[in-house]
Amino acid sequence: MQKVYEAFRTCGAIIISAPSYWRNVPAQLKALLDRTFAAKDRPLKGKLGGAIAVGRATAGGGQSKVLDVMHNFYLSNGALCVPGELNGVTASADKPGDILAQPRRLEQARALGRNILERF
């Protein structure tokens, strides 16, 4: 975790991308988010944070819940949530390459990147 904390301290921005498993973030990511509580200096304070969530279903796949978890993490750590086109970027995919057939979602990811660069 010390390496993670140091990476947080030295970054200008962070984008967390995660799949939606059972309408939540994966356990490994949740553990990392929870363990940042031990960093009393709030290494992400004032940094920019973006969120991307991918689920298997197009509606009700839990992507919005995953974005909520990530945004709550950013807000709890003093980071500034940067939107994509909307609240974050969501997509649906079942196998590698599925996202390439979703130009609208790809544009949302580009918008997130542009929004971070413009504020950085």
C-alpha positions in Angstrom: 0.0 0.0 0.0 2.9 2.4 0.6 3.6 2.3 -3.2 0.0 3.0 -3.9 -0.1 5.9 -1.4 3.1 7.3 -3.0 1.6 7.0 -6.5 -1.5 8.9 -5.3 0.7 11.6 -3.8 2.6 12.2 -7.0 -0.2 11.9 -9.6 -2.0 14.8 -11.0 -5.1 12.8 -11.8 -6.4 9.3 -11.6 -9.0 7.3 -13.6 -10.4 4.2 -12.0 -12.0 1.7 -14.3 -13.8 -1.4 -13.0 -16.2 -4.1 -14.0 -19.5 -4.4 -12.3 -19.8 -7.7 -10.4 -23.1 -8.3 -8.7 -23.8 -4.5 -8.9 -20.6 -3.5 -7.1 -16.9 -3.1 -7.6 -14.7 -6.2 -7.5 -13.5 -7.2 -4.1 -9.9 -6.4 -4.9 -10.7 -2.8 -5.8 -13.0 -2.4 -2.7 -10.1 -3.6 -0.5 -7.8 -1.0 -2.0 -10.3 1.7 -1.6 -10.9 0.7 2.0 -7.2 0.6 2.8 -6.7 4.2 1.7 -8.4 5.1 5.0 -5.1 4.4 6.7 -3.3 7.2 4.7 -4.1 10.0 7.2 -2.5 12.7 4.9 -5.3 12.1 2.2 -2.9 11.7 -0.7 -5.6 12.4 -3.3 -6.8 15.6 -1.8 -7.2 18.2 -4.6 -6.4 15.7 -7.3 -8.7 15.0 -10.3 -10.6 11.7 -10.4 -12.5 10.1 -13.2 -14.5 6.8 -13.2 -15.3 4.2 -15.8 -17.6 1.2 -15.2 -18.3 -1.8 -17.4 -21.0 -4.4 -16.9 -22.4 -7.2 -18.9 -26.0 -5.8 -19.2 -26.9 -2.5 -20.8 -29.5 -1.6 -18.3 -29.4 -2.6 -14.6 -25.9 -4.1 -14.9 -24.8 -2.2 -11.9 -22.6 0.3 -13.7 -24.2 3.3 -12.0 -23.6 1.7 -8.6 -19.9 1.2 -9.4 -19.6 4.8 -10.4 -21.2 5.8 -7.1 -18.6 3.7 -5.2 -15.8 5.3 -7.1 -17.1 8.9 -6.7 -17.7 8.4 -3.0 -14.1 7.2 -2.7 -12.9 10.3 -4.5 -15.1 12.7 -2.4 -14.1 11.0 0.9 -10.5 11.5 0.0 -10.8 15.2 -1.1 -10.4 14.5 -4.8 -12.4 16.4 -7.4 -14.7 14.2 -9.5 -14.4 14.9 -13.2 -17.3 14.0 -15.4 -17.2 12.4 -18.8 -20.2 13.4 -20.8 -22.3 12.7 -17.8 -21.5 11.5 -14.3 -18.9 9.0 -15.5 -18.4 6.6 -18.3 -20.4 3.3 -18.5 -20.3 0.6 -21.1 -21.5 -3.0 -21.6 -19.3 -5.8 -22.6 -19.3 -9.5 -22.5 -16.1 -10.4 -24.2 -12.9 -8.7 -25.3 -13.5 -6.2 -28.2 -17.2 -5.6 -27.5 -16.5 -2.0 -26.6 -15.1 -1.3 -30.1 -18.7 -1.6 -31.5 -19.9 1.1 -29.2 -18.7 4.4 -30.6 -20.8 6.5 -28.3 -19.2 4.9 -25.2 -15.7 5.4 -26.7 -16.5 9.1 -27.2 -17.6 9.4 -23.6 -14.2 8.0 -22.5 -12.5 10.5 -24.8 -14.6 13.3 -23.2 -13.5 12.1 -19.7 -9.9 12.3 -20.8 -10.3 15.7 -22.4 -12.1 17.0 -19.3 -9.2 15.9 -17.1 -6.6 17.4 -19.4 -8.4 20.7 -19.5 -8.5 21.0 -15.8 -5.0 19.7 -15.2 
